[in-house]
Amino acid sequence: MRPLLHRLFTRTTLVVGLAAIVFAATAALRYGASPSSADDNPVLVGNVGPDFAISLSYPDGTPVTQLAPGAYQINVTDLATVHSFHIEGPGVSQATDISGTGSFTWNLTFTDGGYVFHCDQHFTLFGTFQVGTGQPPIVWPPVAPIVSIPVAPPPVTSVAVGSAATSTAASGSTSPSQSQGTLVATVGPTNVMTLTRAGKPVVTIPAGVYAITVVDRSKKLDATVRTITTLAATAQLTNAGFVGTKKTTIRFTPGRWKIYSTTNEASVAVFFRVS
């Protein structure tokens, strides 16, 4: 009797063991063998547009203000052709296109420090959050005090003196060899400002001298350009009360810049980089 019970017990143990192995293999195929795959990362939701709105939240809609260091899956929805969703901070810089729309999935790893999500064309459209502890929060937008105005040097033209040609300075636009082209800024008639180059929104331009055409359609707004990094500089292009078109020339040095209205700086501004 005992040998029979022993054989039955052995067979039962073998069947249970095989079932456990089959279950484990099926689970591995279905869910992945590694618990650290990207699908297991915590999910955050980023949104920008279609109006002047940007957010980063948890799936339940709670705004993100503090995160633990680690890997995250960011599901971004960009609904605006005049905004981008750009998230940046220590070790991270990922962005959508300003002129494009769509849904995107990013797998990003955050470390201790401050992070910002913002629009590349409107730096006043932003939010910040902190990762980990012990690091100072990010300051955004990065603004420096105004100390001077960058002035493009006058062009050199040839003036005949007797039988010799002498170089002298003349007012107006810079010589073609120095010029980087033309920028077109528009402001108004509502609280809207644009800055384009060859018909496309300006995000990054090379350093150098540019001719700027300003089309001002609002008596309540003005157009002013300034740097917002290092030693800032400012130049007013049009005044409040003016409606019409003005042309000028400015030398842009490397750094972050913005063109905005001093009468409504929070809403009427375009930010761009000079490389």
Residue pairs with C-beta under 8 A, 6 or more apart in sequence:
32 39
38 71
38 73
38 107
39 73
41 70
41 71
41 72
41 73
41 107
42 70
42 72
42 73
43 58
43 59
43 72
43 73
43 74
43 75
44 56
44 57
44 58
44 64
44 72
44 73
44 74
44 75
45 55
45 56
45 57
45 58
45 59
45 74
45 75
45 76
45 77
46 54
46 55
46 56
46 74
46 75
46 76
46 77
46 85
46 87
46 117
47 53
47 54
47 55
47 57
47 76
47 77
47 79
47 85
48 54
48 55
48 76
48 77
48 78
48 79
48 80
48 83
48 84
48 85
48 96
48 119
48 125
49 78
49 79
49 80
49 82
49 83
49 101
50 79
50 80
51 80
52 83
52 122
52 125
52 267
53 125
54 83
54 85
54 117
54 118
54 119
54 125
54 126
54 127
55 63
55 127
56 63
56 64
56 74
56 87
56 117
56 127
56 129
57 63
57 64
58 64
63 127
64 129
65 129
65 130
66 129
66 130
66 131
67 110
67 129
67 130
67 131
67 132
68 131
68 132
69 110
69 111
69 112
69 131
69 132
70 109
70 110
71 107
71 108
71 109
72 107
72 108
72 109
72 110
73 105
73 106
73 107
74 87
74 94
74 105
74 106
74 107
74 108
75 103
75 104
75 105
76 85
76 96
76 103
76 104
76 105
76 106
77 102
77 103
77 104
78 84
78 85
78 96
78 97
78 100
78 101
78 102
78 103
78 104
79 101
80 101
81 98
81 99
81 100
81 101
82 98
82 99
82 121
82 201
83 98
83 119
83 121
83 122
83 125
84 95
84 96
84 97
84 98
84 119
84 120
84 121
85 95
85 96
85 117
85 119
86 93
86 94
86 95
86 96
86 117
86 118
86 119
86 120
87 93
87 94
87 95
87 106
87 108
87 115
87 116
87 117
88 94
88 95
88 115
88 116
88 117
89 110
89 113
89 114
89 115
89 116
89 131
89 138
90 110
90 111
90 112
90 113
90 115
90 131
91 109
91 110
91 111
92 108
92 109
92 110
92 115
94 106
94 108
95 120
96 102
96 104
98 119
98 120
98 121
98 201
98 203
99 200
99 201
110 131
111 131
111 132
112 131
112 132
112 133
112 134
112 135
113 130
113 131
113 132
113 135
113 138
114 128
114 129
114 130
114 131
114 135
114 136
114 137
114 138
114 139
115 128
115 129
115 130
115 131
115 138
116 126
116 127
116 128
116 138
116 140
117 126
117 127
117 128
117 129
118 125
118 126
118 127
118 140
119 125
119 126
120 203
120 271
120 272
121 201
121 203
121 270
121 271
121 272
122 269
122 270
122 271
123 140
123 141
123 228
123 256
123 258
123 269
123 271
124 141
124 265
124 266
124 267
124 269
126 140
126 141
128 137
128 138
128 140
130 137
141 228
141 256
141 271
142 228
142 229
142 256
143 228
143 232
144 227
144 228
144 229
144 230
144 231
144 232
145 232
146 226
146 232
146 233
146 234
147 231
147 232
147 233
148 231
148 233
149 233
149 234
149 235
150 227
150 233
150 235
150 250
150 251
150 252
150 253
151 251
152 174
152 209
152 249
152 250
152 251
153 169
153 174
153 251
154 169
154 170
154 171
154 172
154 174
155 169
155 170
155 172
155 173
155 174
155 175
155 178
156 167
156 168
156 169
156 170
156 175
157 167
157 168
157 170
157 175
158 165
158 166
158 167
159 165
159 166
159 167
159 168
160 166
172 249
173 179
173 211
173 249
174 209
174 211
174 249
178 208
178 209
179 208
179 209
179 210
179 211
180 205
180 206
180 208
180 209
180 210
180 252
181 197
181 198
181 210
181 211
182 197
182 210
182 211
182 212
182 213
183 195
183 196
183 197
183 202
183 205
183 210
183 211
183 212
183 213
184 194
184 195
184 196
184 197
184 212
184 213
184 215
185 193
185 194
185 195
185 212
185 213
185 214
185 215
185 223
185 237
185 259
185 270
186 192
186 193
186 194
186 214
186 215
186 216
186 217
187 193
187 214
187 215
187 216
187 217
187 218
187 221
187 222
187 223
187 238
187 261
187 268
188 216
188 217
188 218
188 220
188 221
188 243
189 217
189 218
190 218
191 221
191 264
191 267
191 268
192 268
193 221
193 223
193 259
193 260
193 261
193 268
193 269
193 270
194 201
194 270
195 201
195 202
195 259
195 270
195 272
196 202
197 205
202 270
202 272
203 272
203 273
204 272
204 273
204 274
204 275
205 252
205 272
205 273
205 274
205 275
206 274
206 275
207 252
207 253
207 254
207 274
207 275
208 251
208 252
209 249
209 250
209 251
209 252
210 249
210 250
210 251
210 252
211 247
211 248
211 249
212 225
212 237
212 247
212 248
212 249
212 250
213 245
213 246
213 247
214 223
214 237
214 238
214 245
214 246
214 247
214 248
215 245
216 222
216 223
216 238
216 242
216 243
216 244
216 245
216 246
217 243
218 243
219 240
219 241
219 242
219 243
220 240
220 263
220 264
221 240
221 261
221 263
221 264
221 268
222 236
222 237
222 238
222 239
222 240
222 242
222 261
222 262
222 263
223 236
223 237
223 238
223 259
223 260
223 261
224 234
224 235
224 236
224 237
224 259
224 260
224 261
224 262
225 234
225 235
225 237
225 250
225 257
225 258
225 259
225 260
226 232
226 233
226 234
226 235
226 257
226 258
226 260
227 233
227 234
227 253
227 255
227 256
227 257
228 255
228 256
228 257
228 258
228 271
229 255
229 256
230 255
235 248
235 250
236 262
237 246
237 248
237 259
238 246
240 261
240 262
240 263
252 274
253 274
254 274
254 275
255 273
255 274
256 271
256 272
256 273
256 274
257 271
257 272
257 273
257 274
258 269
258 270
258 271
258 272
259 269
259 270
259 272
260 268
260 269
260 270
261 268
261 269
